């Protein structure tokens, strides 16, 4: 890490997903009718067949987030502490 660029870009994790999105978008645009049918089948499967698991997944994410926030990990500070924020509003100057 140098001082000129403190947060260099990791091109591998930036360009690979972008390339995948562009390829999938091009495939969907080249054959819109087949794309519509495929997306409809995928939507039916995930919404009608796996809907209960989506609810469980959402509940699990919420519970894990609450558990982390209320555990000792929730009090950790990343980086340096800055000066404490004041409670004055902008109109009290």
C-alpha positions in Angstrom: 0.0 0.0 0.0 1.5 3.3 -1.0 0.6 6.8 0.2 -0.7 7.9 -3.2 -3.2 5.1 -3.5 -4.2 3.9 0.0 -6.8 1.5 -1.2 -5.7 -0.2 -4.4 -8.4 -1.9 -6.5 -8.4 -5.7 -6.6 -9.0 -6.1 -10.3 -9.8 -9.8 -9.9 -12.8 -9.4 -7.7 -13.9 -6.3 -9.7 -13.7 -7.4 -13.3 -14.7 -11.1 -13.1 -18.2 -10.4 -11.7 -18.6 -7.5 -14.2 -17.6 -9.7 -17.1 -20.2 -12.3 -15.9 -22.9 -9.7 -15.8 -22.1 -8.5 -19.3 -22.0 -12.0 -20.7 -25.4 -12.9 -19.1 -26.9 -9.6 -20.2 -25.7 -10.2 -23.8 -27.2 -13.7 -23.8 -30.5 -12.5 -22.4 -30.7 -9.7 -25.1 -29.8 -12.0 -28.0 -32.8 -14.3 -27.4 -35.5 -12.5 -25.4 -38.3 -15.1 -25.8 -36.2 -18.0 -24.5 -34.9 -15.6 -21.7 -38.4 -14.8 -20.7 -39.3 -18.4 -20.4 -36.2 -19.3 -18.5 -36.6 -16.4 -16.1 -40.3 -17.4 -15.6 -39.3 -21.0 -14.8 -36.6 -19.9 -12.4 -39.0 -17.4 -10.7 -41.7 -20.2 -10.3 -39.1 -22.5 -8.8 -37.7 -20.0 -6.3 -40.9 -18.4 -5.3 -43.4 -21.3 -5.3 -41.1 -24.2 -4.4 -38.4 -22.6 -2.3 -40.4 -19.7 -0.7 -40.4 -21.2 2.8 -36.6 -21.5 2.7 -36.3 -17.8 1.7 -38.3 -16.9 4.9 -35.9 -19.2 6.9 -32.9 -17.6 5.3 -34.1 -14.1 6.0 -34.9 -15.0 9.6 -31.5 -16.6 10.0 -29.7 -13.5 8.6 -31.7 -11.3 11.0 -30.9 -13.5 14.0 -27.2 -13.7 13.2 -27.0 -9.9 12.8 -28.7 -9.4 16.1 -26.5 -12.0 17.8 -23.4 -10.3 16.4 -24.6 -6.8 17.4 -25.4 -7.9 21.0 -22.3 -10.0 21.5 -18.8 -8.8 22.3 -18.2 -8.4 18.6 -20.7 -5.6 18.5 -18.5 -3.4 20.7 -15.4 -3.8 18.5 -13.9 -0.6 16.9 -12.2 -0.8 13.5 -9.6 1.8 12.9 -8.7 4.8 15.1 -11.1 6.5 17.3 -11.8 10.1 16.2 -12.8 12.9 18.5 -16.2 12.3 20.0 -19.1 13.8 18.1 -20.8 16.7 19.7 -24.5 16.7 20.4 -25.0 20.3 19.4 -27.2 20.9 16.4 -26.2 23.2 13.6 -28.5 25.9 14.8 -26.8 26.3 18.2 -23.6 27.9 16.9 
